[in-house]
Amino acid sequence: MPENTRPRPICAHCDGFPTVAVTTGQTTPDGHRQTITADCPACHGTGHTAPARAYTRVGA
Ligand SMILES: [Zn+2]
């Protein structure tokens, strides 16, 4: 399979699942479970690591 697109590297911290819902154990007045979402601190909820800065030139 030819690789036409270069996928951005998956965040190793969250393995591509940057946002998780955590149940608080309480229910809203509607009767739904109350959840809070937490974003991955490493990629800030993007699921991808920031692209490394292009090659740093060393020497001449
Ligand atoms: Zn992440």
N, CA, C, O and the ligand as a Tripos MOL2 file, in Angstrom:
@<TRIPOS>MOLECULE
protein
  241   239    61     0     0
PROTEIN
NO_CHARGES

@<TRIPOS>ATOM
      1 N           0.8470   -1.1890    0.0000 N.3       1 MET1
      2 CA          0.0000    0.0000    0.0000 C.3       1 MET1
      3 C           0.8840    1.2410    0.0000 C.2       1 MET1
      4 O           1.6800    1.4380    0.9180 O.2       1 MET1
      5 N           0.7530    2.0500   -0.9890 N.am      2 PRO2
      6 CA          1.5800    3.2560   -1.0360 C.3       2 PRO2
      7 C           1.1870    4.2390    0.0440 C.2       2 PRO2
      8 O           0.0160    4.3950    0.3920 O.2       2 PRO2
      9 N           2.1850    4.8770    0.5470 N.am      3 GLU3
     10 CA          1.9190    5.8200    1.6180 C.3       3 GLU3
     11 C           1.8660    7.2250    1.0400 C.2       3 GLU3
     12 O           2.8950    7.8570    0.8010 O.2       3 GLU3
     13 N           0.6670    7.6920    0.8240 N.am      4 ASN4
     14 CA          0.5210    9.0160    0.2420 C.3       4 ASN4
     15 C           0.5000   10.1050    1.3080 C.2       4 ASN4
     16 O           0.9180   11.2410    1.0840 O.2       4 ASN4
     17 N           0.0100    9.7240    2.4400 N.am      5 THR5
     18 CA         -0.0710   10.7140    3.5050 C.3       5 THR5
     19 C           0.7910   10.2710    4.6680 C.2       5 THR5
     20 O           0.8930    9.0830    4.9730 O.2       5 THR5
     21 N           1.3790   11.2000    5.2810 N.am      6 ARG6
     22 CA          2.1710   10.8770    6.4570 C.3       6 ARG6
     23 C           1.3530   11.1950    7.6850 C.2       6 ARG6
     24 O           1.1390   12.3610    8.0160 O.2       6 ARG6
     25 N           0.8980   10.1650    8.3560 N.am      7 PRO7
     26 CA          0.0940   10.4180    9.5400 C.3       7 PRO7
     27 C           0.9270   11.0820   10.6210 C.2       7 PRO7
     28 O           2.1100   10.8000   10.8090 O.2       7 PRO7
     29 N           0.2630   11.9570   11.3040 N.am      8 ARG8
     30 CA          0.9830   12.6100   12.3950 C.3       8 ARG8
     31 C           1.2140   11.5880   13.4940 C.2       8 ARG8
     32 O           0.3760   10.7140   13.7150 O.2       8 ARG8
     33 N           2.3040   11.6850   14.1620 N.am      9 PRO9
     34 CA          2.6170   10.7170   15.2070 C.3       9 PRO9
     35 C           1.5840   10.7620   16.3270 C.2       9 PRO9
     36 O           1.1970   11.8200   16.8220 O.2       9 PRO9
     37 N           1.1630    9.5680   16.6940 N.am     10 ILE10
     38 CA          0.1930    9.4730   17.7830 C.3      10 ILE10
     39 C           0.8810    9.8120   19.0980 C.2      10 ILE10
     40 O           2.0210    9.4240   19.3540 O.2      10 ILE10
     41 N           0.1640   10.5320   19.8980 N.am     11 CYS11
     42 CA          0.7080   10.8940   21.2010 C.3      11 CYS11
     43 C           0.9620    9.6330   22.0140 C.2      11 CYS11
     44 O           0.0660    8.8160   22.2210 O.2      11 CYS11
     45 N           2.1920    9.4950   22.4660 N.am     12 ALA12
     46 CA          2.5600    8.2980   23.2160 C.3      12 ALA12
     47 C           1.9810    8.3270   24.6270 C.2      12 ALA12
     48 O           1.8700    7.2970   25.2910 O.2      12 ALA12
     49 N           1.6270    9.4870   25.0570 N.am     13 HIS13
     50 CA          1.1360    9.6300   26.4320 C.3      13 HIS13
     51 C          -0.2770    9.0670   26.5660 C.2      13 HIS13
     52 O          -0.5990    8.3950   27.5460 O.2      13 HIS13
     53 N          -1.1050    9.3460   25.5800 N.am     14 CYS14
     54 CA         -2.4970    8.9260   25.6870 C.3      14 CYS14
     55 C          -2.8490    7.9030   24.6140 C.2      14 CYS14
     56 O          -3.9760    7.4100   24.5580 O.2      14 CYS14
     57 N          -1.8720    7.5860   23.7590 N.am     15 ASP15
     58 CA         -2.0720    6.5680   22.7370 C.3      15 ASP15
     59 C          -3.1780    6.9420   21.7710 C.2      15 ASP15
     60 O          -3.8560    6.0640   21.2370 O.2      15 ASP15
     61 N          -3.3670    8.2080   21.5420 N.am     16 GLY16
     62 CA         -4.3410    8.6530   20.5630 C.3      16 GLY16
     63 C          -5.7350    8.8520   21.1210 C.2      16 GLY16
     64 O          -6.6790    9.1180   20.3770 O.2      16 GLY16
     65 N          -5.8600    8.7220   22.4330 N.am     17 PHE17
     66 CA         -7.1620    8.9680   23.0580 C.3      17 PHE17
     67 C          -6.9970   10.1250   24.0410 C.2      17 PHE17
     68 O          -6.8850    9.9210   25.2500 O.2      17 PHE17
     69 N          -6.9860   11.3140   23.5120 N.am     18 PRO18
     70 CA         -6.5800   12.4640   24.3100 C.3      18 PRO18
     71 C          -7.6230   12.9390   25.3060 C.2      18 PRO18
     72 O          -7.2940   13.5780   26.3050 O.2      18 PRO18
     73 N          -8.8590   12.6290   25.0360 N.am     19 THR19
     74 CA         -9.8880   13.1330   25.9330 C.3      19 THR19
     75 C         -10.6540   11.9830   26.5410 C.2      19 THR19
     76 O         -11.1670   11.1210   25.8260 O.2      19 THR19
     77 N         -10.7320   11.9650   27.8250 N.am     20 VAL20
     78 CA        -11.4670   10.9070   28.5000 C.3      20 VAL20
     79 C         -12.5700   11.5340   29.3350 C.2      20 VAL20
     80 O         -12.4220   12.6240   29.8880 O.2      20 VAL20
     81 N         -13.6750   10.8150   29.4080 N.am     21 ALA21
     82 CA        -14.7730   11.2730   30.2400 C.3      21 ALA21
     83 C         -14.7300   10.5220   31.5590 C.2      21 ALA21
     84 O         -14.6260    9.2960   31.5990 O.2      21 ALA21
     85 N         -14.8100   11.2710   32.6090 N.am     22 VAL22
     86 CA        -14.7540   10.6650   33.9270 C.3      22 VAL22
     87 C         -16.0800   10.9160   34.6240 C.2      22 VAL22
     88 O         -16.5320   12.0540   34.7480 O.2      22 VAL22
     89 N         -16.6860    9.8380   35.0710 N.am     23 THR23
     90 CA        -17.9480   10.0180   35.7760 C.3      23 THR23
     91 C         -17.6620   10.4660   37.2000 C.2      23 THR23
     92 O         -16.7530    9.9680   37.8630 O.2      23 THR23
     93 N         -18.4450   11.3970   37.6360 N.am     24 THR24
     94 CA        -18.2290   11.9340   38.9730 C.3      24 THR24
     95 C         -18.9830   11.1350   40.0180 C.2      24 THR24
     96 O         -18.7830   11.3150   41.2190 O.2      24 THR24
     97 N         -19.8450   10.2550   39.5540 N.am     25 GLY25
     98 CA        -20.6350    9.4760   40.5070 C.3      25 GLY25
     99 C         -21.9190   10.1870   40.8820 C.2      25 GLY25
    100 O         -22.7200    9.6690   41.6610 O.2      25 GLY25
    101 N         -22.1150   11.3700   40.3300 N.am     26 GLN26
    102 CA        -23.3280   12.1070   40.6240 C.3      26 GLN26
    103 C         -24.1740   12.1830   39.3720 C.2      26 GLN26
    104 O         -23.6790   11.9640   38.2670 O.2      26 GLN26
    105 N         -25.4120   12.4830   39.5370 N.am     27 THR27
    106 CA        -26.2880   12.6210   38.3930 C.3      27 THR27
    107 C         -26.7690   14.0630   38.2810 C.2      27 THR27
    108 O         -26.9350   14.7770   39.2700 O.2      27 THR27
    109 N         -26.9790   14.4460   37.0530 N.am     28 THR28
    110 CA        -27.4930   15.7860   36.8140 C.3      28 THR28
    111 C         -28.9700   15.7970   37.1630 C.2      28 THR28
    112 O         -29.5760   14.7370   37.3240 O.2      28 THR28
    113 N         -29.5540   16.9760   37.2820 N.am     29 PRO29
    114 CA        -31.0050   17.0560   37.5400 C.3      29 PRO29
    115 C         -31.8220   16.3100   36.4860 C.2      29 PRO29
    116 O         -32.9560   15.9110   36.7470 O.2      29 PRO29
    117 N         -31.2540   16.1240   35.3120 N.am     30 ASP30
    118 CA        -31.9440   15.4000   34.2520 C.3      30 ASP30
    119 C         -31.9060   13.8960   34.4860 C.2      30 ASP30
    120 O         -32.6550   13.1450   33.8630 O.2      30 ASP30
    121 N         -31.0510   13.4740   35.3650 N.am     31 GLY31
    122 CA        -30.9370   12.0480   35.6150 C.3      31 GLY31
    123 C         -29.7790   11.4140   34.8590 C.2      31 GLY31
    124 O         -29.5620   10.2050   34.9320 O.2      31 GLY31
    125 N         -29.0470   12.2350   34.1410 N.am     32 HIS32
    126 CA        -27.8860   11.7100   33.4290 C.3      32 HIS32
    127 C         -26.6830   11.6730   34.3540 C.2      32 HIS32
    128 O         -26.5750   12.4110   35.3320 O.2      32 HIS32
    129 N         -25.8060   10.7880   33.9940 N.am     33 ARG33
    130 CA        -24.5840   10.7300   34.7830 C.3      33 ARG33
    131 C         -23.7270   11.9430   34.4940 C.2      33 ARG33
    132 O         -23.5050   12.3030   33.3380 O.2      33 ARG33
    133 N         -23.2680   12.5420   35.5100 N.am     34 GLN34
    134 CA        -22.4500   13.7290   35.3240 C.3      34 GLN34
    135 C         -21.0140   13.3040   35.0320 C.2      34 GLN34
    136 O         -20.4120   12.5070   35.7520 O.2      34 GLN34
    137 N         -20.5070   13.8540   33.9780 N.am     35 THR35
    138 CA        -19.1350   13.5110   33.6140 C.3      35 THR35
    139 C         -18.3090   14.7740   33.4440 C.2      35 THR35
    140 O         -18.8100   15.8520   33.1240 O.2      35 THR35
    141 N         -17.0680   14.5910   33.6660 N.am     36 ILE36
    142 CA        -16.1450   15.6710   33.3510 C.3      36 ILE36
    143 C         -15.1390   15.1290   32.3610 C.2      36 ILE36
    144 O         -14.8100   13.9430   32.3870 O.2      36 ILE36
    145 N         -14.6630   15.9710   31.5100 N.am     37 THR37
    146 CA        -13.6880   15.5200   30.5300 C.3      37 THR37
    147 C         -12.3090   16.0150   30.9260 C.2      37 THR37
    148 O         -12.1320   17.1090   31.4620 O.2      37 THR37
    149 N         -11.3520   15.1640   30.6390 N.am     38 ALA38
    150 CA         -9.9690   15.5250   30.9360 C.3      38 ALA38
    151 C          -9.1480   15.3680   29.6770 C.2      38 ALA38
    152 O          -9.1670   14.3180   29.0340 O.2      38 ALA38
    153 N          -8.4430   16.3930   29.3360 N.am     39 ASP39
    154 CA         -7.5820   16.3330   28.1610 C.3      39 ASP39
    155 C          -6.2010   15.8470   28.5570 C.2      39 ASP39
    156 O          -5.7020   16.1080   29.6510 O.2      39 ASP39
    157 N          -5.6160   15.1380   27.6290 N.am     40 CYS40
    158 CA         -4.2590   14.6640   27.8530 C.3      40 CYS40
    159 C          -3.3360   15.8680   28.0480 C.2      40 CYS40
    160 O          -3.3220   16.7850   27.2270 O.2      40 CYS40
    161 N          -2.5800   15.8590   29.1190 N.am     41 PRO41
    162 CA         -1.7010   17.0010   29.3800 C.3      41 PRO41
    163 C          -0.5210   17.0770   28.4240 C.2      41 PRO41
    164 O           0.0870   18.1330   28.2480 O.2      41 PRO41
    165 N          -0.2110   15.9490   27.8120 N.am     42 ALA42
    166 CA          0.9760   15.9430   26.9380 C.3      42 ALA42
    167 C           0.6740   16.5620   25.5840 C.2      42 ALA42
    168 O           1.4920   17.3020   25.0360 O.2      42 ALA42
    169 N          -0.5150   16.2570   25.0370 N.am     43 CYS43
    170 CA         -0.8190   16.7630   23.6950 C.3      43 CYS43
    171 C          -1.9730   17.7590   23.7400 C.2      43 CYS43
    172 O          -2.4090   18.2560   22.7020 O.2      43 CYS43
    173 N          -2.4590   18.0460   24.9230 N.am     44 HIS44
    174 CA         -3.5280   19.0270   25.1020 C.3      44 HIS44
    175 C          -4.7800   18.6610   24.3120 C.2      44 HIS44
    176 O          -5.4570   19.5210   23.7500 O.2      44 HIS44
    177 N          -5.0650   17.3740   24.2860 N.am     45 GLY45
    178 CA         -6.3220   16.9470   23.6840 C.3      45 GLY45
    179 C          -6.2820   16.7820   22.1800 C.2      45 GLY45
    180 O          -7.3240   16.5880   21.5540 O.2      45 GLY45
    181 N          -5.1180   16.8520   21.5940 N.am     46 THR46
    182 CA         -5.0600   16.7090   20.1460 C.3      46 THR46
    183 C          -4.8640   15.2550   19.7340 C.2      46 THR46
    184 O          -5.2610   14.8620   18.6370 O.2      46 THR46
    185 N          -4.2620   14.4660   20.5950 N.am     47 GLY47
    186 CA         -4.0220   13.0670   20.2660 C.3      47 GLY47
    187 C          -2.7520   12.8620   19.4540 C.2      47 GLY47
    188 O          -2.3820   11.7330   19.1300 O.2      47 GLY47
    189 N          -2.1070   13.9370   19.1390 N.am     48 HIS48
    190 CA         -0.8800   13.8150   18.3420 C.3      48 HIS48
    191 C           0.2270   14.6020   19.0260 C.2      48 HIS48
    192 O          -0.0040   15.6270   19.6670 O.2      48 HIS48
    193 N           1.3840   14.1050   18.8700 N.am     49 THR49
    194 CA          2.5070   14.8570   19.4010 C.3      49 THR49
    195 C           2.8020   16.0180   18.4730 C.2      49 THR49
    196 O           2.6010   15.9270   17.2620 O.2      49 THR49
    197 N           3.2580   17.0630   19.0240 N.am     50 ALA50
    198 CA          3.6020   18.2130   18.1940 C.3      50 ALA50
    199 C           4.7420   17.8210   17.2790 C.2      50 ALA50
    200 O           5.6970   17.1740   17.7070 O.2      50 ALA50
    201 N           4.6460   18.2090   16.0320 N.am     51 PRO51
    202 CA          5.7160   17.8640   15.0950 C.3      51 PRO51
    203 C           7.0280   18.4480   15.5560 C.2      51 PRO51
    204 O           7.1290   19.6160   15.9330 O.2      51 PRO51
    205 N           8.0120   17.6060   15.5120 N.am     52 ALA52
    206 CA          9.3260   18.0780   15.9420 C.3      52 ALA52
    207 C           9.8130   19.1740   15.0100 C.2      52 ALA52
    208 O           9.5810   19.1480   13.8020 O.2      52 ALA52
    209 N          10.4620   20.0890   15.5820 N.am     53 ARG53
    210 CA         11.0040   21.1770   14.7700 C.3      53 ARG53
    211 C          11.9540   20.6050   13.7480 C.2      53 ARG53
    212 O          12.7640   19.7280   14.0500 O.2      53 ARG53
    213 N          11.8500   21.1010   12.5550 N.am     54 ALA54
    214 CA         12.7070   20.5960   11.4820 C.3      54 ALA54
    215 C          14.1680   20.6370   11.9090 C.2      54 ALA54
    216 O          14.6070   21.4260   12.7450 O.2      54 ALA54
    217 N          14.8510   19.7630   11.2950 N.am     55 TYR55
    218 CA         16.2660   19.5430   11.6160 C.3      55 TYR55
    219 C          16.9890   20.8090   12.0580 C.2      55 TYR55
    220 O          16.9670   21.8500   11.4010 O.2      55 TYR55
    221 N          17.6130   20.6560   13.1820 N.am     56 THR56
    222 CA         18.4380   21.7640   13.6190 C.3      56 THR56
    223 C          19.8180   21.6060   12.9980 C.2      56 THR56
    224 O          20.4500   20.5550   13.1110 O.2      56 THR56
    225 N          20.2470   22.6010   12.3790 N.am     57 ARG57
    226 CA         21.5360   22.4990   11.7100 C.3      57 ARG57
    227 C          22.6520   22.5580   12.7310 C.2      57 ARG57
    228 O          22.7070   23.4470   13.5810 O.2      57 ARG57
    229 N          23.5180   21.6070   12.6230 N.am     58 VAL58
    230 CA         24.6590   21.5900   13.5290 C.3      58 VAL58
    231 C          25.9220   21.7600   12.6990 C.2      58 VAL58
    232 O          26.1360   21.0610   11.7080 O.2      58 VAL58
    233 N          26.7220   22.6680   13.1090 N.am     59 GLY59
    234 CA         27.9560   22.9110   12.3700 C.3      59 GLY59
    235 C          27.6820   23.6190   11.0560 C.2      59 GLY59
    236 O          26.6220   24.2190   10.8740 O.2      59 GLY59
    237 N          28.6150   23.5500   10.1630 N.am     60 ALA60
    238 CA         28.4810   24.2340    8.8860 C.3      60 ALA60
    239 C          27.7730   23.3040    7.9520 C.2      60 ALA60
    240 O          27.5360   23.6530    6.7960 O.2      60 ALA60
    241 ZN         -1.8350   12.8270   24.4770 Zn       61 ZN61
@<TRIPOS>BOND
     1     1     2 1
     2     2     3 1
     3     3     4 2
     4     3     5 am
     5     5     6 1
     6     6     7 1
     7     7     8 2
     8     7     9 am
     9     9    10 1
    10    10    11 1
    11    11    12 2
    12    11    13 am
    13    13    14 1
    14    14    15 1
    15    15    16 2
    16    15    17 am
    17    17    18 1
    18    18    19 1
    19    19    20 2
    20    19    21 am
    21    21    22 1
    22    22    23 1
    23    23    24 2
    24    23    25 am
    25    25    26 1
    26    26    27 1
    27    27    28 2
    28    27    29 am
    29    29    30 1
    30    30    31 1
    31    31    32 2
    32    31    33 am
    33    33    34 1
    34    34    35 1
    35    35    36 2
    36    35    37 am
    37    37    38 1
    38    38    39 1
    39    39    40 2
    40    39    41 am
    41    41    42 1
    42    42    43 1
    43    43    44 2
    44    43    45 am
    45    45    46 1
    46    46    47 1
    47    47    48 2
    48    47    49 am
    49    49    50 1
    50    50    51 1
    51    51    52 2
    52    51    53 am
    53    53    54 1
    54    54    55 1
    55    55    56 2
    56    55    57 am
    57    57    58 1
    58    58    59 1
    59    59    60 2
    60    59    61 am
    61    61    62 1
    62    62    63 1
    63    63    64 2
    64    63    65 am
    65    65    66 1
    66    66    67 1
    67    67    68 2
    68    67    69 am
    69    69    70 1
    70    70    71 1
    71    71    72 2
    72    71    73 am
    73    73    74 1
    74    74    75 1
    75    75    76 2
    76    75    77 am
    77    77    78 1
    78    78    79 1
    79    79    80 2
    80    79    81 am
    81    81    82 1
    82    82    83 1
    83    83    84 2
    84    83    85 am
    85    85    86 1
    86    86    87 1
    87    87    88 2
    88    87    89 am
    89    89    90 1
    90    90    91 1
    91    91    92 2
    92    91    93 am
    93    93    94 1
    94    94    95 1
    95    95    96 2
    96    95    97 am
    97    97    98 1
    98    98    99 1
    99    99   100 2
   100    99   101 am
   101   101   102 1
   102   102   103 1
   103   103   104 2
   104   103   105 am
   105   105   106 1
   106   106   107 1
   107   107   108 2
   108   107   109 am
   109   109   110 1
   110   110   111 1
   111   111   112 2
   112   111   113 am
   113   113   114 1
   114   114   115 1
   115   115   116 2
   116   115   117 am
   117   117   118 1
   118   118   119 1
   119   119   120 2
   120   119   121 am
   121   121   122 1
   122   122   123 1
   123   123   124 2
   124   123   125 am
   125   125   126 1
   126   126   127 1
   127   127   128 2
   128   127   129 am
   129   129   130 1
   130   130   131 1
   131   131   132 2
   132   131   133 am
   133   133   134 1
   134   134   135 1
   135   135   136 2
   136   135   137 am
   137   137   138 1
   138   138   139 1
   139   139   140 2
   140   139   141 am
   141   141   142 1
   142   142   143 1
   143   143   144 2
   144   143   145 am
   145   145   146 1
   146   146   147 1
   147   147   148 2
   148   147   149 am
   149   149   150 1
   150   150   151 1
   151   151   152 2
   152   151   153 am
   153   153   154 1
   154   154   155 1
   155   155   156 2
   156   155   157 am
   157   157   158 1
   158   158   159 1
   159   159   160 2
   160   159   161 am
   161   161   162 1
   162   162   163 1
   163   163   164 2
   164   163   165 am
   165   165   166 1
   166   166   167 1
   167   167   168 2
   168   167   169 am
   169   169   170 1
   170   170   171 1
   171   171   172 2
   172   171   173 am
   173   173   174 1
   174   174   175 1
   175   175   176 2
   176   175   177 am
   177   177   178 1
   178   178   179 1
   179   179   180 2
   180   179   181 am
   181   181   182 1
   182   182   183 1
   183   183   184 2
   184   183   185 am
   185   185   186 1
   186   186   187 1
   187   187   188 2
   188   187   189 am
   189   189   190 1
   190   190   191 1
   191   191   192 2
   192   191   193 am
   193   193   194 1
   194   194   195 1
   195   195   196 2
   196   195   197 am
   197   197   198 1
   198   198   199 1
   199   199   200 2
   200   199   201 am
   201   201   202 1
   202   202   203 1
   203   203   204 2
   204   203   205 am
   205   205   206 1
   206   206   207 1
   207   207   208 2
   208   207   209 am
   209   209   210 1
   210   210   211 1
   211   211   212 2
   212   211   213 am
   213   213   214 1
   214   214   215 1
   215   215   216 2
   216   215   217 am
   217   217   218 1
   218   218   219 1
   219   219   220 2
   220   219   221 am
   221   221   222 1
   222   222   223 1
   223   223   224 2
   224   223   225 am
   225   225   226 1
   226   226   227 1
   227   227   228 2
   228   227   229 am
   229   229   230 1
   230   230   231 1
   231   231   232 2
   232   231   233 am
   233   233   234 1
   234   234   235 1
   235   235   236 2
   236   235   237 am
   237   237   238 1
   238   238   239 1
   239   239   240 2
@<TRIPOS>SUBSTRUCTURE
     1 MET1         2 RESIDUE 1 A MET
     2 PRO2         6 RESIDUE 1 A PRO
     3 GLU3        10 RESIDUE 1 A GLU
     4 ASN4        14 RESIDUE 1 A ASN
     5 THR5        18 RESIDUE 1 A THR
     6 ARG6        22 RESIDUE 1 A ARG
     7 PRO7        26 RESIDUE 1 A PRO
     8 ARG8        30 RESIDUE 1 A ARG
     9 PRO9        34 RESIDUE 1 A PRO
    10 ILE10       38 RESIDUE 1 A ILE
    11 CYS11       42 RESIDUE 1 A CYS
    12 ALA12       46 RESIDUE 1 A ALA
    13 HIS13       50 RESIDUE 1 A HIS
    14 CYS14       54 RESIDUE 1 A CYS
    15 ASP15       58 RESIDUE 1 A ASP
    16 GLY16       62 RESIDUE 1 A GLY
    17 PHE17       66 RESIDUE 1 A PHE
    18 PRO18       70 RESIDUE 1 A PRO
    19 THR19       74 RESIDUE 1 A THR
    20 VAL20       78 RESIDUE 1 A VAL
    21 ALA21       82 RESIDUE 1 A ALA
    22 VAL22       86 RESIDUE 1 A VAL
    23 THR23       90 RESIDUE 1 A THR
    24 THR24       94 RESIDUE 1 A THR
    25 GLY25       98 RESIDUE 1 A GLY
    26 GLN26      102 RESIDUE 1 A GLN
    27 THR27      106 RESIDUE 1 A THR
    28 THR28      110 RESIDUE 1 A THR
    29 PRO29      114 RESIDUE 1 A PRO
    30 ASP30      118 RESIDUE 1 A ASP
    31 GLY31      122 RESIDUE 1 A GLY
    32 HIS32      126 RESIDUE 1 A HIS
    33 ARG33      130 RESIDUE 1 A ARG
    34 GLN34      134 RESIDUE 1 A GLN
    35 THR35      138 RESIDUE 1 A THR
    36 ILE36      142 RESIDUE 1 A ILE
    37 THR37      146 RESIDUE 1 A THR
    38 ALA38      150 RESIDUE 1 A ALA
    39 ASP39      154 RESIDUE 1 A ASP
    40 CYS40      158 RESIDUE 1 A CYS
    41 PRO41      162 RESIDUE 1 A PRO
    42 ALA42      166 RESIDUE 1 A ALA
    43 CYS43      170 RESIDUE 1 A CYS
    44 HIS44      174 RESIDUE 1 A HIS
    45 GLY45      178 RESIDUE 1 A GLY
    46 THR46      182 RESIDUE 1 A THR
    47 GLY47      186 RESIDUE 1 A GLY
    48 HIS48      190 RESIDUE 1 A HIS
    49 THR49      194 RESIDUE 1 A THR
    50 ALA50      198 RESIDUE 1 A ALA
    51 PRO51      202 RESIDUE 1 A PRO
    52 ALA52      206 RESIDUE 1 A ALA
    53 ARG53      210 RESIDUE 1 A ARG
    54 ALA54      214 RESIDUE 1 A ALA
    55 TYR55      218 RESIDUE 1 A TYR
    56 THR56      222 RESIDUE 1 A THR
    57 ARG57      226 RESIDUE 1 A ARG
    58 VAL58      230 RESIDUE 1 A VAL
    59 GLY59      234 RESIDUE 1 A GLY
    60 ALA60      238 RESIDUE 1 A ALA
    61 ZN61       241 GROUP 0 **** ****
